[in-house]
Amino acid sequence: MAKETGRKLIAQNKKARHDYTIIDTYECGLVLTGTEVKSLRQGRASLVDGFAQLDGGEAWLHNVHIPEYSQGTWTNHSARRRRKLLLHRAEIDKLESKSQETGHTLVPLALYFKDGRAKVEVALAKGKKEYDKRQALREKQDRREADRAISAVKRRQQG
């Protein structure tokens, strides 16, 4: 059997990038049961309501929905249980000090397999206000319009 290599994306939290300003990102391992891994290999998971929390020197992932494995028996897992994140002690200490600041939270951005192991990308983030979201959307639209105008001018010059 060939060893799995590369990165295979399972789930992504696009709304987090809209609702939060991302300060720093960390790649964490996950402590999972066998049926959770099998369910993830089928590409089924949701990070929508997920968040990470530091508790007693350990990092935990809450509210991430990994549906029950369809061929599972009584050994099946509960879909929204809390899961332990695997981080180095220095990273946990750094996150603990930074997340104490007001408005900072830990949100999962992506869930994926890297070289056959389940990983989650967790971000230290600060919540955006409504006017920040509008401003970011306006900047994105302005950038897109400017790129269109530049490409239109280049097409005219070539043609």
Residue pairs with C-beta under 8 A, 6 or more apart in sequence:
3 115
3 116
4 113
4 115
4 116
5 115
5 116
6 114
6 115
7 112
7 113
7 114
8 112
8 113
9 110
9 111
9 112
10 40
10 43
10 44
10 45
10 111
10 112
10 113
10 118
11 45
11 46
11 47
11 110
11 111
12 47
12 109
12 110
12 111
13 47
13 48
13 50
13 107
13 108
13 109
13 110
15 48
16 22
16 47
16 107
16 108
16 109
16 123
16 125
17 109
18 128
18 133
18 136
19 127
19 128
19 133
20 105
20 107
20 123
20 125
20 126
20 127
20 128
21 125
21 126
21 127
21 128
21 132
22 109
22 123
22 124
22 125
23 98
23 104
23 123
23 124
23 125
23 126
24 98
24 123
24 124
25 109
25 121
25 122
25 123
25 124
26 87
26 91
26 95
26 121
26 122
26 123
26 124
27 114
27 119
27 120
27 121
27 122
28 59
28 85
28 86
28 87
28 119
28 120
28 121
28 122
29 85
29 86
29 87
29 117
29 118
29 119
30 61
30 83
30 84
30 85
30 86
30 118
30 119
30 120
31 83
31 84
31 85
31 86
32 40
32 83
32 118
33 75
33 77
34 75
35 68
35 69
35 72
35 75
35 76
35 77
36 66
36 69
36 77
36 83
37 118
38 69
38 71
38 72
39 45
39 66
39 67
39 68
39 69
40 66
40 111
40 113
40 118
41 113
42 69
42 70
44 66
44 67
45 64
45 65
45 66
45 67
45 111
46 64
46 65
47 64
47 108
47 109
47 110
47 111
48 65
49 63
49 64
49 65
50 61
50 62
50 63
50 64
50 65
50 107
50 108
51 61
51 62
51 63
51 105
51 106
51 107
51 108
52 59
52 60
52 61
52 62
52 85
52 106
52 107
52 108
52 122
53 59
53 60
53 62
53 106
54 60
54 92
54 95
54 96
54 99
54 106
57 89
57 92
57 96
58 84
58 85
58 92
59 84
59 85
59 87
59 92
59 95
59 106
59 122
60 82
60 83
60 84
60 85
61 82
61 83
61 84
61 85
61 108
61 120
61 122
62 82
63 80
64 80
64 83
64 108
64 111
64 120
65 79
65 80
66 77
66 79
67 79
68 76
68 77
68 78
68 79
69 76
69 77
85 120
85 122
87 95
95 106
95 124
98 104
98 124
99 105
99 106
99 124
103 126
103 127
104 124
104 125
104 126
105 124
105 125
105 126
105 127
106 122
106 123
106 124
106 125
107 122
107 123
107 125
108 120
108 121
108 122
108 123
109 121
109 122
109 123
110 120
110 121
111 118
111 119
111 120
111 121
112 118
112 119
112 120
112 121
113 119
128 136
